[in-house]
Amino acid sequence: RLALRDRHGMTIAGGHGDIADRLFRIGHIGYVDVYDIAAVLAAVELELVDAGADVERGVAVSAALDAYESAARV
């Protein structure tokens, strides 16, 4: 979470309760659009890869944009 804040200027909060160690929350204040979410997901992917995780870059961003596009059609 600190790398996201320090390197990318993004606020990521920890989880709560029994699942605190398995999730994070994307912090925001005010208006957020799909491009803000895509940027955060891209930064998360970069930091996970940098930490040694076996993550295919671009997958989360692509999935988020697909979900947004699907929701926009409804």
C-alpha positions as CSV (number, residue, x, y, z in Angstrom):
1,R,0.0,0.0,0.0
2,L,2.9,2.4,0.7
3,A,4.4,1.9,-2.7
4,L,1.1,2.8,-4.3
5,R,0.9,5.9,-2.2
6,D,4.5,6.9,-2.6
7,R,5.2,6.0,-6.2
8,H,1.7,6.6,-7.8
9,G,-0.1,9.0,-5.4
10,M,-2.9,6.5,-4.9
11,T,-4.6,5.6,-1.6
12,I,-5.2,2.0,-1.0
13,A,-6.7,1.0,2.4
14,G,-6.6,-2.4,4.1
15,G,-9.5,-4.7,4.6
16,H,-11.7,-5.4,7.6
17,G,-12.4,-8.2,9.9
18,D,-11.8,-11.8,9.0
19,I,-10.8,-11.0,5.4
20,A,-8.5,-8.1,6.2
21,D,-5.4,-9.9,4.9
22,R,-7.1,-10.9,1.6
23,L,-8.4,-7.6,0.2
24,F,-7.8,-3.9,-0.1
25,R,-10.0,-0.9,-0.7
26,I,-9.5,1.8,-3.3
27,G,-9.9,5.1,-1.5
28,H,-11.6,8.0,-3.2
29,I,-13.2,11.3,-2.3
30,G,-15.8,12.7,-4.7
31,Y,-16.2,11.9,-8.3
32,V,-14.4,8.8,-9.7
33,D,-14.7,7.6,-13.2
34,V,-13.6,4.4,-15.1
35,Y,-10.3,6.0,-16.0
36,D,-9.4,6.5,-12.3
37,I,-10.2,2.9,-11.6
38,A,-8.2,1.7,-14.6
39,A,-5.2,3.8,-13.4
40,V,-5.3,2.3,-9.9
41,L,-5.6,-1.3,-11.2
42,A,-2.6,-0.7,-13.5
43,A,-0.6,0.6,-10.6
44,V,-1.6,-2.4,-8.5
45,E,-0.5,-4.7,-11.3
46,L,2.9,-2.9,-11.6
47,E,3.5,-3.1,-7.9
48,L,2.6,-6.8,-7.7
49,V,4.9,-7.6,-10.5
50,D,7.6,-5.5,-8.9
51,A,7.1,-7.5,-5.7
52,G,7.6,-10.8,-7.6
53,A,4.0,-11.9,-8.1
54,D,3.2,-13.9,-11.1
55,V,0.7,-11.3,-12.5
56,E,0.0,-10.8,-16.2
57,R,0.0,-7.0,-16.7
58,G,-3.0,-5.4,-18.2
59,V,-5.5,-8.2,-17.3
60,A,-7.2,-6.3,-14.4
61,V,-7.4,-3.1,-16.5
62,S,-8.9,-5.0,-19.4
63,A,-11.4,-6.7,-17.2
64,A,-12.5,-3.4,-15.6
65,L,-13.0,-1.8,-18.9
66,D,-15.0,-4.8,-20.2
67,A,-17.2,-4.6,-17.1
68,Y,-17.7,-0.9,-17.5
69,E,-18.6,-1.3,-21.2
70,S,-21.1,-4.1,-20.3
71,A,-22.7,-2.0,-17.6
72,A,-23.0,1.0,-20.0
73,R,-25.0,-1.1,-22.4
74,V,-27.7,-1.9,-19.9
